[in-house]
Amino acid sequence: MKTTDPTVEAAITPIVRAHLAQSNARISKITVAGTDIWIKRNLPERLRRRLTKGDTAKAFEAERAALHLLGAAGAPVPPILCEGADYFAVPDCGPTLHSMLRHATTEDPQRVAIFEKAAIALAELHQAGFSHGRPAIRDISHKNGQICFLDLERFAAKRNTAKGHRNDLITFVHSIFACRGIDTPEARAAIQAYQNADQIGLWPMAQAYCNRLGFLVPLSKPFQAKSGKKSFEFKAIELTLTAFE
């Protein structure tokens, strides 16, 4: 996707700046001519947030750089509509895969197909030599038939390696299982789609790594037994390792 069309930038910039003058939010959404736009801002963080979230200024610039780099390479990321020293704005790219799956009660072939598309898009990103850094399904959206990778704060050149791709893949699969703490048709479809699209041998690499992590299953059992969402990520550990057997 191309970044920063000059005409769009000229039209949107004054509207975004007017909004920023009245808002102290780090992330906010506005609607311009019927189009939803997300604005991310680099704001000073309190010490507590820095200790729990890390260097947010560094993450902000990493994401901005990733959007430019990946956008120029034709990867499925949001185009930057306008930007300034401490902000950038991107269009809304639809609901996340997490939001689609979280409250699903019946099987939906269209939703399954979207998860397949996401897996293929991730495999293609890896084949192009890039790693997302944290491709959890809450950071992947779908709109008008297009997958879009979001929240690229963990993107870094040092992760654009086979090891980085492998970690991406495991994170992606784990996040699907962690959404509800159970196996789903979406998980199985995404796994199969990635395997089918994998042209550089990342699946067996992930298998070999996960085969060394079996000790995590008994350690996670006490946490799996807890009720509610907190148990989902621990249940997903066993589901993920089983998927890579």
Salt bridges, closest charged atoms under 4 A:
GLU45 OE2 - ARG26 NE 3.51
GLU45 OE1 - ARG49 NE 3.19
ASP55 OD1 - ARG50 NH1 3.89
GLU61 OE1 - ARG64 NE 3.08
GLU63 OE1 - LYS40 NZ 2.72
GLU83 OE1 - ARG64 NH1 2.64
GLU83 OE2 - HIS68 NE2 2.81
ASP108 OD2 - ARG111 NH1 3.96
ASP139 OD2 - ARG134 NH2 2.79
ASP151 OD1 - LYS40 NZ 3.49
GLU153 OE2 - ARG26 NH2 2.92
GLU153 OE2 - LYS40 NZ 3.29
ASP168 OD2 - HIS126 NE2 3.00
ASP183 OD2 - ARG188 NH1 3.27
GLU186 OE2 - ARG111 NE 2.68
GLU238 OE1 - LYS221 NZ 2.88
